[in-house]
Amino acid sequence: MGTLFPTLVYTLCFATSALCAFLLGRSFSRIRSRVLLWSAICFTLLAVVNLLVIFDLVIYPTAIDLRPERMWLTLIAVAVLLFGFIWREEV
């Protein structure tokens, strides 16, 4: 149970953010709201971050350190969402 629970949590976090990105992208294709587009991009980047967490902490725990890449991608994801909220079109 030592590595099973963290692996399960990391995998569920990846699946959740990927599902959110998919659903937001699908909603954007129907409604064409820019906020949905920026949110879908943000959650796609967050899914990549969660995938890097799996590689960094589960698959290659001692071989490589992906922490700087994860932090930069997280910052970019939040910046994209913040940009989308600030630069949204008024309806």
ZALOBA-807050 format. One record per residue (C-alpha): residue in one letter; x, y, z; residue number from 0. Coordinates in pm, whole numbers, padded with zeros to 5 digits. Layout:
<atoms>
 rest   east  north     up  nr
    a      X      Y      Z NUM
...
</atoms>
This chain:
<atoms>
 rest   east  north     up  nr
    m  00000  00000  00000   0
    g  00305  00226  00021   1
    t  00308  00342 -00340   2
    l -00039  00229 -00449   3
    f -00234  00512 -00286   4
    p -00017  00802 -00416   5
    t -00015  00646 -00762   6
    l -00393  00616 -00755   7
    v -00433  00978 -00642   8
    y -00194  01111 -00910   9
    t -00372  00908 -01177  10
    l -00715  01028 -01067  11
    c -00593  01389 -01067  12
    f -00466  01345 -01422  13
    a -00791  01181 -01535  14
    t -01003  01453 -01372  15
    s -00813  01742 -01527  16
    a -00807  01571 -01868  17
    l -01182  01509 -01849  18
    c -01243  01872 -01751  19
    a -01030  01988 -02044  20
    f -01225  01764 -02281  21
    l -01564  01879 -02153  22
    l -01463  02246 -02163  23
    g -01332  02203 -02518  24
    r -01652  02034 -02625  25
    s -01859  02312 -02470  26
    f -01644  02571 -02645  27
    s -01707  02405 -02980  28
    r -02083  02441 -02923  29
    i -02110  02780 -02752  30
    r -01797  02962 -02879  31
    s -01735  03151 -02556  32
    r -01374  03262 -02514  33
    v -01381  03193 -02140  34
    l -01446  02826 -02220  35
    l -01152  02826 -02460  36
    w -00909  02970 -02205  37
    s -01040  02734 -01939  38
    a -00995  02435 -02170  39
    i -00637  02540 -02246  40
    c -00567  02586 -01875  41
    f -00702  02242 -01784  42
    t -00512  02083 -02073  43
    l -00191  02229 -01933  44
    l -00288  02114 -01584  45
    a -00343  01763 -01721  46
    v  00009  01774 -01865  47
    v  00137  01888 -01525  48
    n -00039  01595 -01359  49
    l  00111  01359 -01615  50
    l  00454  01499 -01533  51
    v  00380  01435 -01164  52
    i  00319  01070 -01246  53
    f  00645  01049 -01440  54
    d  00839  01242 -01177  55
    l  00715  01077 -00859  56
    v  00602  00730 -00967  57
    i  00781  00612 -01281  58
    y  01122  00783 -01240  59
    p  01136  00887 -00873  60
    t  01516  00906 -00843  61
    a  01636  00929 -01202  62
    i  01507  01272 -01304  63
    d  01361  01578 -01134  64
    l  01075  01737 -01325  65
    r  00978  01981 -01050  66
    p  01095  02298 -01235  67
    e  00907  02196 -01550  68
    r  00595  02122 -01346  69
    m  00612  02458 -01171  70
    w  00663  02651 -01496  71
    l  00375  02470 -01667  72
    t  00150  02535 -01367  73
    l  00240  02904 -01378  74
    i  00167  02915 -01752  75
    a -00168  02739 -01701  76
    v -00279  02984 -01434  77
    a -00153  03279 -01642  78
    v -00355  03156 -01942  79
    l -00670  03134 -01730  80
    l -00606  03474 -01573  81
    f -00548  03624 -01918  82
    g -00872  03468 -02038  83
    f -01066  03614 -01746  84
    i -00920  03960 -01794  85
    w -00948  03967 -02173  86
    r -01293  03815 -02196  87
    e -01543  03959 -02436  88
    e -01831  04150 -02287  89
    v -02170  04007 -02378  90
</atoms>
